[in-house]
Amino acid sequence: MIVGDGPLRHEVRQLVQKFGISGSVRLLPPMPFSKLPQAYVAADAYVQPSVYEPYSLATLQAALSRLPIIATSAVGAIYDLNDGGRATLTVPHSSTVALCSAMSEMTKREHDVLAMTAQAHERAIRRSTEWAASQFEQAARRAAR
């Protein structure tokens, strides 16, 4: 299930057709915020293959939804969630081979995945608006000194 839109949507659609996987891949349009929980509940995992993503609320939402997460090193939120590499699978950005390998690995490690999702969920719960404001305030004070 791929939700959203972007400059590669047409290319993704072509690849789905080329490889004959249209029965396995659902391309969904952008969803309103209120509908996103339904997408998370229907998913088996959350994969964010970004080449640049300073911070991703969607990644935190996936963690709060207890989804196993695979993301590239370009996703800023992954560093808040990843507890020494035990809460998510993180791969180098722009590496299709590493991304495919991580997705394959995740399907074989059900017990580890349950522990990963619990750790990411616990860390995401602590990433509240108040936490973010406190972090920003601390950084601003350090910068001002």
VEXDODREN-447211 format. One record per residue (C-alpha): residue number from 1; residue in three letters; x, y, z. Coordinates in Angstrom, 1 decimal, padded with zeros to 4 digits. Example, Ala and Ser with C-alpha at 12.3 -4.5 7.8 and 13.67 -1.06 7.14 Angstrom:
<rs>
num  residu  X  Y  Z
1  ALA  012.3  -004.5  007.8
2  SER  013.7  -001.1  007.1
</rs>
This chain:
<rs>
num  residu  X  Y  Z
1  MET  000.0  000.0  000.0
2  ILE  001.5  003.3  -001.1
3  VAL  -000.4  006.4  000.2
4  GLY  000.2  009.8  -001.1
5  ASP  001.4  011.6  -004.2
6  GLY  004.6  012.9  -005.5
7  PRO  006.9  013.4  -008.5
8  LEU  007.6  009.7  -008.8
9  ARG  003.9  008.5  -008.7
10  HIS  003.8  007.9  -012.5
11  GLU  007.1  006.0  -012.4
12  VAL  005.9  003.9  -009.5
13  ARG  002.7  003.1  -011.3
14  GLN  004.7  002.0  -014.4
15  LEU  006.9  -000.2  -012.3
16  VAL  003.9  -001.9  -010.7
17  GLN  002.6  -002.7  -014.1
18  LYS  006.0  -003.7  -015.5
19  PHE  006.5  -006.3  -012.8
20  GLY  002.9  -007.5  -012.8
21  ILE  002.3  -006.8  -009.1
22  SER  -000.8  -004.7  -009.4
23  GLY  -002.7  -007.4  -007.4
24  SER  -000.2  -007.0  -004.5
25  VAL  000.4  -003.2  -004.5
26  ARG  -002.3  -000.7  -003.8
27  LEU  -001.6  002.9  -004.9
28  LEU  -003.8  005.2  -002.8
29  PRO  -004.3  009.0  -003.2
30  PRO  -003.3  011.4  -000.4
31  MET  -005.5  010.9  002.7
32  PRO  -006.9  013.4  005.1
33  PHE  -005.2  013.3  008.5
34  SER  -008.3  011.8  010.1
35  LYS  -008.1  008.7  007.7
36  LEU  -004.4  007.9  008.3
37  PRO  -005.0  005.6  011.3
38  GLN  -007.0  003.3  009.0
39  ALA  -004.0  003.1  006.6
40  TYR  -001.6  002.3  009.5
41  VAL  -003.9  -000.4  010.9
42  ALA  -004.1  -002.0  007.4
43  ALA  -000.3  -002.0  007.0
44  ASP  002.2  -004.7  008.0
45  ALA  005.1  -002.3  008.2
46  TYR  006.0  001.3  007.5
47  VAL  008.8  001.9  005.0
48  GLN  010.1  005.4  004.4
49  PRO  012.7  005.4  001.6
50  SER  013.3  009.1  001.7
51  VAL  016.5  010.7  000.3
52  TYR  015.8  013.9  002.3
53  GLU  013.3  014.1  005.2
54  PRO  014.4  016.4  008.1
55  TYR  011.7  015.1  010.4
56  SER  008.8  012.9  009.6
57  LEU  005.6  013.0  011.7
58  ALA  004.4  010.0  009.6
59  THR  007.3  008.0  011.0
60  LEU  006.2  008.8  014.6
61  GLN  002.6  008.0  013.7
62  ALA  003.8  004.6  012.4
63  ALA  005.6  004.0  015.7
64  LEU  002.5  005.0  017.7
65  SER  000.6  002.6  015.5
66  ARG  003.0  -000.2  016.5
67  LEU  004.2  -000.8  013.0
68  PRO  007.7  -002.1  012.4
69  ILE  009.7  000.7  010.7
70  ILE  012.3  000.6  007.9
71  ALA  013.6  004.0  007.0
72  THR  016.6  005.5  005.4
73  SER  019.3  007.4  007.3
74  ALA  017.9  010.6  005.7
75  VAL  014.8  010.5  007.9
76  GLY  015.4  012.7  010.9
77  ALA  012.7  011.1  013.1
78  ILE  014.5  007.8  012.9
79  TYR  017.2  009.1  015.3
80  ASP  014.6  009.9  017.9
81  LEU  013.0  006.5  017.6
82  ASN  016.0  004.3  017.1
83  ASP  017.4  003.0  020.4
84  GLY  020.9  002.0  019.4
85  GLY  019.6  000.3  016.3
86  ARG  017.1  -001.8  018.2
87  ALA  013.8  000.0  017.5
88  THR  013.9  000.4  013.7
89  LEU  015.8  -000.9  010.7
90  THR  017.7  002.0  009.2
91  VAL  019.4  001.8  005.8
92  PRO  021.5  004.2  003.8
93  HIS  019.5  006.5  001.6
94  SER  019.5  005.8  -002.1
95  SER  020.4  002.2  -001.7
96  THR  017.7  000.0  -003.2
97  VAL  019.7  -003.1  -002.4
98  ALA  019.8  -002.2  001.3
99  LEU  016.1  -001.3  001.4
100  CYS  015.1  -004.6  -000.2
101  SER  017.4  -006.5  002.1
102  ALA  015.9  -004.8  005.2
103  MET  012.3  -005.6  004.0
104  SER  013.2  -009.2  003.4
105  GLU  015.0  -009.4  006.8
106  MET  012.0  -008.0  008.6
107  THR  009.7  -010.7  007.3
108  LYS  012.0  -013.4  008.8
109  ARG  012.4  -011.9  012.3
110  GLU  008.9  -011.9  013.7
111  HIS  010.1  -012.1  017.4
112  ASP  012.6  -009.3  016.9
113  VAL  010.0  -007.2  015.1
114  LEU  007.7  -007.3  018.1
115  ALA  010.5  -006.1  020.4
116  MET  011.4  -003.4  017.8
117  THR  007.8  -002.1  017.6
118  ALA  007.5  -002.0  021.4
119  GLN  010.7  000.0  021.7
120  ALA  009.8  002.5  018.9
121  HIS  006.3  002.9  020.4
122  GLU  007.6  003.6  023.8
123  ARG  010.0  006.2  022.4
124  ALA  007.3  007.8  020.2
125  ILE  005.0  008.3  023.2
126  ARG  007.6  010.4  024.9
127  ARG  008.0  012.6  021.8
128  SER  005.1  015.0  022.7
129  THR  004.6  018.6  021.7
130  GLU  005.8  019.6  025.1
131  TRP  009.0  017.5  024.7
132  ALA  009.7  019.1  021.3
133  ALA  009.2  022.6  022.7
134  SER  011.6  021.8  025.6
135  GLN  014.2  020.4  023.2
136  PHE  014.0  023.5  021.0
137  GLU  014.2  025.8  024.0
138  GLN  017.3  024.0  025.3
139  ALA  018.9  024.2  021.9
140  ALA  018.1  027.9  021.6
141  ARG  019.6  028.6  025.0
142  ARG  022.8  026.7  024.1
143  ALA  023.0  028.6  020.8
144  ALA  022.5  031.9  022.6
145  ARG  025.4  031.2  025.0
</rs>
